[in-house]
């Protein structure tokens, strides 16, 4: 009697175990089919689902879904970066083609024997300006590649921001006069900042160059002392500006010259943002009516 009871119990346990094994096999097969569908249609947001009550299996599926999530994120980032790269190549091609076409056209005009000396001089001046513009573009591309190189390490040390500003403004004195801009520079002393010499100088120069390209009548630089930062505030008036573009103004594919006919790249502000972040600072921009303001916050030297 006891022997038959034991056999019956074993049979029940065997049936239960076999049933559980079948359910497990069915669940694994179902999850495998789900994975096949996810692989074939990876653009969807589908994840692996299971009806198992096993905590171990649930934990395993959660890890698989986490892996799928991160893989999809990486794929979306790569697709976005590829799209941005194509746009950058298009913009670079356009930006380089414009001055090159002008140089070629005016060079051909110089071969016309009927041109007067004054006309030839005017065309040579235009060609020189286009060459300068082209050189500036190439320098910007080179600077960007150097900045993004991992080998290009900054040396953060004590810098005098007020001296950087004065020296840079003197370099562009004749440019401001030529454009007839009303310029005001705050020459007050402020605390030293933590920064790389070349990077800090490039930030200040890019701010000045941005104003020279877009300011209509005035340009102001103020240095403001704060608890942990020294704020460089630059203000200039601009033509009508599309405020919807403000959140993209630091993208390197964006230029305030929407038609790109001015031959100016959208790299200046992007480089400022990248360089100040590498120096533990930050940058923000604001457009109020026709007044453009850029605030660069440099971390104080301690």
C-alpha positions as a Markdown table, in Angstrom:
| # | Residue | x | y | z |
|---|---|---|---|---|
| 1 | Unk | 0.0 | 0.0 | 0.0 |
| 2 | Unk | 2.7 | 2.4 | 1.0 |
| 3 | Unk | 4.7 | 1.5 | -2.1 |
| 4 | Unk | 1.8 | 2.3 | -4.4 |
| 5 | Unk | 1.3 | 5.6 | -2.6 |
| 6 | Unk | 4.9 | 6.5 | -3.1 |
| 7 | Unk | 4.7 | 5.5 | -6.8 |
| 8 | Unk | 1.5 | 7.6 | -7.2 |
| 9 | Unk | 3.1 | 10.6 | -5.6 |
| 10 | Unk | 6.2 | 10.3 | -7.8 |
| 11 | Unk | 3.9 | 10.0 | -10.8 |
| 12 | Unk | 2.1 | 13.2 | -9.8 |
| 13 | Unk | 5.4 | 15.0 | -9.2 |
| 14 | Unk | 6.7 | 13.7 | -12.6 |
| 15 | Unk | 3.6 | 15.0 | -14.3 |
| 16 | Unk | 3.8 | 18.4 | -12.6 |
| 17 | Unk | 7.5 | 18.6 | -13.4 |
| 18 | Unk | 6.9 | 17.6 | -17.0 |
| 19 | Unk | 4.1 | 20.2 | -17.3 |
| 20 | Unk | 6.3 | 22.9 | -15.8 |
| 21 | Unk | 9.0 | 21.9 | -18.3 |
| 22 | Unk | 6.6 | 22.1 | -21.2 |
| 23 | Unk | 5.4 | 25.6 | -20.0 |
| 24 | Unk | 9.0 | 26.7 | -19.7 |
| 25 | Unk | 9.8 | 25.4 | -23.1 |
| 26 | Unk | 6.7 | 27.1 | -24.5 |
| 27 | Unk | 7.6 | 30.4 | -22.8 |
| 28 | Unk | 11.2 | 30.3 | -24.1 |
| 29 | Unk | 9.9 | 29.5 | -27.6 |
| 30 | Unk | 7.5 | 32.4 | -27.4 |
| 31 | Unk | 10.2 | 34.8 | -26.2 |
| 32 | Unk | 12.5 | 33.6 | -29.0 |
| 33 | Unk | 9.8 | 34.4 | -31.5 |
| 34 | Unk | 9.5 | 37.9 | -29.9 |
| 35 | Unk | 13.2 | 38.4 | -30.2 |
| 36 | Unk | 13.1 | 37.4 | -33.9 |
| 37 | Unk | 10.4 | 40.0 | -34.5 |
| 38 | Unk | 12.3 | 42.7 | -32.6 |
| 39 | Unk | 15.5 | 41.9 | -34.7 |
| 40 | Unk | 13.5 | 42.0 | -38.0 |
| 41 | Unk | 11.7 | 45.2 | -37.0 |
| 42 | Unk | 14.2 | 47.0 | -34.9 |
| 43 | Unk | 12.7 | 50.4 | -35.4 |
| 44 | Unk | 9.7 | 49.5 | -33.2 |
| 45 | Unk | 9.6 | 49.9 | -29.4 |
| 46 | Unk | 8.7 | 46.3 | -28.7 |
| 47 | Unk | 10.3 | 44.5 | -25.8 |
| 48 | Unk | 10.3 | 40.9 | -24.7 |
| 49 | Unk | 7.3 | 39.9 | -22.7 |
| 50 | Unk | 6.8 | 36.8 | -20.5 |
| 51 | Unk | 4.1 | 35.1 | -18.4 |
| 52 | Unk | 6.5 | 33.1 | -16.3 |
| 53 | Unk | 6.3 | 33.3 | -12.5 |
| 54 | Unk | 10.0 | 32.5 | -12.1 |
| 55 | Unk | 11.8 | 35.4 | -10.5 |
| 56 | Unk | 15.1 | 34.3 | -12.1 |
| 57 | Unk | 13.5 | 34.2 | -15.5 |
| 58 | Unk | 11.8 | 37.6 | -15.0 |
| 59 | Unk | 15.2 | 39.1 | -13.9 |
| 60 | Unk | 16.8 | 37.6 | -17.0 |
| 61 | Unk | 14.2 | 39.0 | -19.3 |
| 62 | Unk | 14.5 | 42.4 | -17.6 |
| 63 | Unk | 18.3 | 42.4 | -18.4 |
| 64 | Unk | 17.5 | 41.5 | -22.0 |
| 65 | Unk | 15.0 | 44.3 | -22.3 |
| 66 | Unk | 17.5 | 46.7 | -20.8 |
| 67 | Unk | 20.1 | 45.6 | -23.3 |
| 68 | Unk | 17.6 | 46.1 | -26.2 |
| 69 | Unk | 16.7 | 49.6 | -24.8 |
| 70 | Unk | 20.4 | 50.7 | -24.7 |
| 71 | Unk | 21.1 | 49.2 | -28.2 |
| 72 | Unk | 18.1 | 51.1 | -29.7 |
| 73 | Unk | 19.3 | 54.3 | -28.0 |
| 74 | Unk | 22.7 | 53.8 | -29.5 |
| 75 | Unk | 21.2 | 53.1 | -32.9 |
| 76 | Unk | 19.0 | 56.2 | -32.7 |
| 77 | Unk | 22.0 | 58.3 | -31.8 |
| 78 | Unk | 24.1 | 57.0 | -34.7 |
| 79 | Unk | 21.2 | 57.7 | -37.1 |
| 80 | Unk | 20.9 | 61.2 | -35.8 |
| 81 | Unk | 24.6 | 61.8 | -36.0 |
| 82 | Unk | 24.7 | 60.4 | -39.5 |
| 83 | Unk | 21.9 | 62.8 | -40.5 |
| 84 | Unk | 23.8 | 65.7 | -38.9 |
| 85 | Unk | 27.0 | 64.7 | -40.6 |
| 86 | Unk | 25.3 | 64.7 | -44.0 |
| 87 | Unk | 23.9 | 68.2 | -43.2 |
| 88 | Unk | 27.3 | 69.4 | -42.2 |
| 89 | Unk | 28.9 | 68.1 | -45.4 |
| 90 | Unk | 26.2 | 69.9 | -47.4 |
| 91 | Unk | 26.7 | 73.1 | -45.6 |
| 92 | Unk | 30.5 | 72.9 | -45.8 |
| 93 | Unk | 30.3 | 72.2 | -49.6 |
| 94 | Unk | 28.0 | 75.3 | -50.0 |
| 95 | Unk | 30.2 | 77.5 | -47.8 |
| 96 | Unk | 33.4 | 76.6 | -49.6 |
| 97 | Unk | 31.8 | 76.7 | -53.1 |
| 98 | Unk | 30.5 | 80.3 | -52.7 |
| 99 | Unk | 33.8 | 82.1 | -52.3 |
| 100 | Unk | 35.6 | 79.8 | -54.7 |
| 101 | Unk | 33.0 | 80.6 | -57.4 |
| 102 | Unk | 33.4 | 84.3 | -56.8 |
| 103 | Unk | 37.2 | 84.0 | -56.9 |
| 104 | Unk | 37.0 | 82.1 | -60.2 |
| 105 | Unk | 34.6 | 84.6 | -61.7 |
| 106 | Unk | 36.5 | 87.7 | -60.8 |
| 107 | Unk | 39.8 | 86.1 | -61.8 |
| 108 | Unk | 38.4 | 85.5 | -65.3 |
| 109 | Unk | 37.2 | 89.1 | -65.4 |
| 110 | Unk | 40.7 | 90.3 | -64.8 |
| 111 | Unk | 41.8 | 88.8 | -68.1 |
| 112 | Unk | 39.5 | 91.3 | -70.0 |
| 113 | Unk | 41.9 | 93.8 | -71.7 |
| 114 | Unk | 39.2 | 96.5 | -71.7 |
| 115 | Unk | 39.2 | 96.8 | -67.9 |
| 116 | Unk | 40.5 | 100.1 | -66.4 |
| 117 | Unk | 43.1 | 100.1 | -63.7 |
| 118 | Unk | 40.4 | 101.1 | -61.2 |
| 119 | Unk | 38.2 | 98.2 | -62.1 |
| 120 | Unk | 41.1 | 95.8 | -61.9 |
| 121 | Unk | 42.0 | 97.2 | -58.5 |
| 122 | Unk | 38.4 | 96.8 | -57.3 |
| 123 | Unk | 38.2 | 93.2 | -58.6 |
| 124 | Unk | 41.6 | 92.3 | -56.9 |
| 125 | Unk | 40.3 | 93.8 | -53.6 |
| 126 | Unk | 37.1 | 91.6 | -53.9 |
| 127 | Unk | 39.2 | 88.5 | -54.6 |
| 128 | Unk | 41.5 | 89.2 | -51.6 |
| 129 | Unk | 38.4 | 89.5 | -49.4 |
| 130 | Unk | 37.0 | 86.2 | -50.7 |
| 131 | Unk | 40.4 | 84.5 | -50.1 |
| 132 | Unk | 40.5 | 85.9 | -46.5 |
| 133 | Unk | 37.0 | 84.6 | -46.0 |
| 134 | Unk | 37.9 | 81.2 | -47.4 |
| 135 | Unk | 41.0 | 81.1 | -45.1 |
| 136 | Unk | 38.9 | 81.9 | -42.1 |
| 137 | Unk | 36.5 | 79.0 | -43.0 |
| 138 | Unk | 39.4 | 76.5 | -43.3 |
| 139 | Unk | 40.9 | 77.7 | -40.1 |
| 140 | Unk | 37.5 | 77.2 | -38.3 |
| 141 | Unk | 37.3 | 73.7 | -39.6 |
| 142 | Unk | 40.8 | 72.9 | -38.5 |
| 143 | Unk | 40.2 | 74.5 | -35.1 |
| 144 | Unk | 37.1 | 72.4 | -34.6 |
| 145 | Unk | 38.9 | 69.2 | -35.5 |
| 146 | Unk | 41.7 | 70.1 | -33.1 |
| 147 | Unk | 39.3 | 71.0 | -30.3 |
| 148 | Unk | 37.4 | 67.7 | -30.6 |
| 149 | Unk | 40.6 | 65.6 | -30.7 |
| 150 | Unk | 41.2 | 63.6 | -27.5 |
| 151 | Unk | 44.9 | 64.4 | -27.8 |
| 152 | Unk | 44.2 | 68.1 | -27.5 |
| 153 | Unk | 44.4 | 68.5 | -23.7 |
| 154 | Unk | 43.8 | 71.8 | -22.0 |
| 155 | Unk | 46.1 | 73.3 | -19.4 |
| 156 | Unk | 43.8 | 74.9 | -16.8 |
| 157 | Unk | 45.6 | 77.7 | -14.9 |
| 158 | Unk | 45.2 | 81.2 | -13.6 |
| 159 | Unk | 44.0 | 83.6 | -16.3 |
| 160 | Unk | 43.2 | 87.4 | -16.3 |
| 161 | Unk | 40.0 | 87.6 | -18.3 |
| 162 | Unk | 40.0 | 91.5 | -18.4 |
| 163 | Unk | 43.5 | 91.4 | -20.1 |
| 164 | Unk | 42.3 | 88.9 | -22.6 |
| 165 | Unk | 39.3 | 91.1 | -23.5 |
| 166 | Unk | 41.4 | 94.3 | -23.9 |
| 167 | Unk | 44.1 | 92.6 | -26.0 |
| 168 | Unk | 41.5 | 91.0 | -28.3 |
| 169 | Unk | 39.5 | 94.2 | -28.7 |
| 170 | Unk | 42.7 | 96.1 | -29.8 |
| 171 | Unk | 43.3 | 93.5 | -32.5 |
| 172 | Unk | 39.9 | 94.3 | -34.0 |
| 173 | Unk | 40.1 | 98.1 | -33.5 |
| 174 | Unk | 40.2 | 98.9 | -37.3 |
| 175 | Unk | 37.5 | 96.4 | -38.0 |
| 176 | Unk | 35.1 | 98.1 | -35.6 |
| 177 | Unk | 36.0 | 101.5 | -37.1 |
| 178 | Unk | 35.4 | 100.2 | -40.6 |
| 179 | Unk | 32.0 | 98.9 | -39.7 |
| 180 | Unk | 31.3 | 102.1 | -37.7 |
| 181 | Unk | 30.1 | 100.3 | -34.6 |
| 182 | Unk | 29.7 | 102.1 | -31.3 |
| 183 | Unk | 31.9 | 100.1 | -28.9 |
| 184 | Unk | 31.9 | 100.1 | -25.1 |
| 185 | Unk | 34.2 | 97.8 | -23.1 |
| 186 | Unk | 34.1 | 97.5 | -19.3 |
| 187 | Unk | 37.8 | 97.9 | -18.3 |
| 188 | Unk | 37.2 | 97.2 | -14.6 |
| 189 | Unk | 39.3 | 94.6 | -12.8 |
| 190 | Unk | 37.7 | 91.2 | -11.9 |
| 191 | Unk | 39.0 | 88.1 | -10.2 |
| 192 | Unk | 41.3 | 85.7 | -12.0 |
| 193 | Unk | 39.6 | 82.8 | -13.8 |
| 194 | Unk | 40.4 | 79.1 | -14.2 |
| 195 | Unk | 41.1 | 78.5 | -17.9 |
| 196 | Unk | 43.3 | 77.5 | -20.7 |
| 197 | Unk | 45.1 | 80.5 | -22.3 |
| 198 | Unk | 44.5 | 79.6 | -25.9 |
| 199 | Unk | 40.9 | 78.5 | -25.3 |
| 200 | Unk | 40.0 | 81.6 | -23.3 |
| 201 | Unk | 41.5 | 83.8 | -26.0 |
| 202 | Unk | 39.6 | 81.9 | -28.7 |
| 203 | Unk | 36.3 | 82.3 | -26.8 |
| 204 | Unk | 36.8 | 86.1 | -26.5 |
| 205 | Unk | 37.8 | 86.4 | -30.2 |
| 206 | Unk | 34.8 | 84.3 | -31.4 |
| 207 | Unk | 32.5 | 86.6 | -29.4 |
| 208 | Unk | 34.1 | 89.7 | -31.0 |
| 209 | Unk | 33.9 | 88.1 | -34.5 |
| 210 | Unk | 30.3 | 87.2 | -34.0 |
| 211 | Unk | 29.5 | 90.8 | -33.2 |
| 212 | Unk | 31.5 | 92.1 | -36.2 |
| 213 | Unk | 29.4 | 89.8 | -38.5 |
| 214 | Unk | 26.0 | 90.6 | -37.1 |
| 215 | Unk | 26.0 | 93.8 | -35.1 |
| 216 | Unk | 24.2 | 96.8 | -36.8 |
| 217 | Unk | 25.3 | 99.8 | -34.7 |
| 218 | Unk | 26.7 | 98.9 | -31.3 |
| 219 | Unk | 28.7 | 96.3 | -29.3 |
| 220 | Unk | 29.2 | 96.2 | -25.6 |
| 221 | Unk | 31.3 | 93.9 | -23.4 |
| 222 | Unk | 30.8 | 93.9 | -19.6 |
| 223 | Unk | 32.7 | 91.8 | -17.0 |
| 224 | Unk | 30.5 | 91.0 | -13.9 |
| 225 | Unk | 31.8 | 89.5 | -10.7 |
| 226 | Unk | 29.8 | 86.7 | -9.2 |
| 227 | Unk | 30.2 | 84.3 | -6.3 |
| 228 | Unk | 31.8 | 81.4 | -8.2 |
| 229 | Unk | 32.1 | 82.8 | -11.7 |
| 230 | Unk | 33.2 | 85.8 | -13.7 |
| 231 | Unk | 30.5 | 86.6 | -16.3 |
| 232 | Unk | 31.5 | 88.0 | -19.7 |
| 233 | Unk | 28.4 | 89.6 | -21.1 |
| 234 | Unk | 28.5 | 90.7 | -24.8 |
| 235 | Unk | 25.5 | 92.7 | -26.3 |
| 236 | Unk | 24.9 | 93.9 | -29.8 |
| 237 | Unk | 21.9 | 94.8 | -32.0 |
| 238 | Unk | 21.0 | 92.5 | -34.8 |
| 239 | Unk | 18.5 | 92.3 | -37.7 |
| 240 | Unk | 15.3 | 90.5 | -37.2 |
| 241 | Unk | 16.0 | 87.1 | -35.6 |
| 242 | Unk | 13.9 | 84.0 | -35.6 |
| 243 | Unk | 13.5 | 83.2 | -31.9 |
| 244 | Unk | 12.6 | 79.6 | -32.7 |
| 245 | Unk | 16.2 | 79.0 | -33.8 |
| 246 | Unk | 17.5 | 80.1 | -30.4 |
| 247 | Unk | 17.6 | 76.6 | -28.9 |
| 248 | Unk | 19.7 | 75.4 | -31.9 |
| 249 | Unk | 22.1 | 78.4 | -32.0 |
| 250 | Unk | 25.1 | 76.4 | -30.6 |
| 251 | Unk | 24.7 | 73.6 | -33.2 |
| 252 | Unk | 27.6 | 73.7 | -35.6 |
| 253 | Unk | 25.3 | 73.3 | -38.6 |
| 254 | Unk | 23.4 | 76.5 | -37.7 |
| 255 | Unk | 24.2 | 80.0 | -38.9 |
| 256 | Unk | 22.4 | 83.2 | -38.3 |
| 257 | Unk | 22.7 | 83.9 | -42.0 |
| 258 | Unk | 19.8 | 81.6 | -43.0 |
| 259 | Unk | 20.5 | 81.9 | -46.7 |
| 260 | Unk | 24.2 | 81.3 | -46.1 |
| 261 | Unk | 24.9 | 84.0 | -48.7 |
| 262 | Unk | 27.1 | 85.9 | -46.3 |
| 263 | Unk | 29.8 | 83.2 | -46.3 |
| 264 | Unk | 29.7 | 82.9 | -42.5 |
| 265 | Unk | 29.8 | 79.6 | -40.8 |
| 266 | Unk | 27.8 | 78.5 | -37.7 |
| 267 | Unk | 30.9 | 77.3 | -35.9 |
| 268 | Unk | 31.8 | 80.3 | -33.8 |
| 269 | Unk | 29.2 | 79.9 | -31.1 |
| 270 | Unk | 29.5 | 76.1 | -31.2 |
| 271 | Unk | 33.2 | 76.4 | -30.5 |
| 272 | Unk | 32.6 | 78.8 | -27.6 |
| 273 | Unk | 30.2 | 76.3 | -26.0 |
| 274 | Unk | 32.6 | 73.4 | -26.4 |
| 275 | Unk | 35.6 | 75.4 | -25.0 |
| 276 | Unk | 33.8 | 76.9 | -22.0 |
| 277 | Unk | 32.4 | 73.5 | -21.0 |
| 278 | Unk | 35.9 | 72.1 | -21.1 |
| 279 | Unk | 36.8 | 74.8 | -18.6 |
| 280 | Unk | 34.0 | 74.0 | -16.2 |
| 281 | Unk | 32.0 | 77.0 | -17.3 |
| 282 | Unk | 28.8 | 77.6 | -19.2 |
| 283 | Unk | 27.3 | 79.9 | -21.9 |
| 284 | Unk | 23.8 | 81.1 | -22.6 |
| 285 | Unk | 22.3 | 83.4 | -25.2 |
| 286 | Unk | 19.2 | 85.6 | -25.3 |
| 287 | Unk | 17.5 | 87.6 | -27.9 |
| 288 | Unk | 15.2 | 90.4 | -26.7 |
| 289 | Unk | 13.5 | 92.1 | -29.7 |
| 290 | Unk | 16.6 | 93.1 | -31.8 |
| 291 | Unk | 19.2 | 92.8 | -29.1 |
| 292 | Unk | 21.5 | 89.7 | -28.9 |
| 293 | Unk | 23.1 | 88.9 | -25.6 |
| 294 | Unk | 25.7 | 86.2 | -24.9 |
| 295 | Unk | 26.7 | 85.4 | -21.4 |
| 296 | Unk | 29.9 | 83.3 | -20.8 |
| 297 | Unk | 30.5 | 82.2 | -17.2 |
| 298 | Unk | 34.1 | 81.5 | -16.4 |
| 299 | Unk | 34.9 | 79.6 | -13.2 |
| 300 | Unk | 36.9 | 81.6 | -10.7 |
| 301 | Unk | 40.5 | 80.7 | -9.9 |
| 302 | Unk | 40.7 | 79.5 | -6.3 |
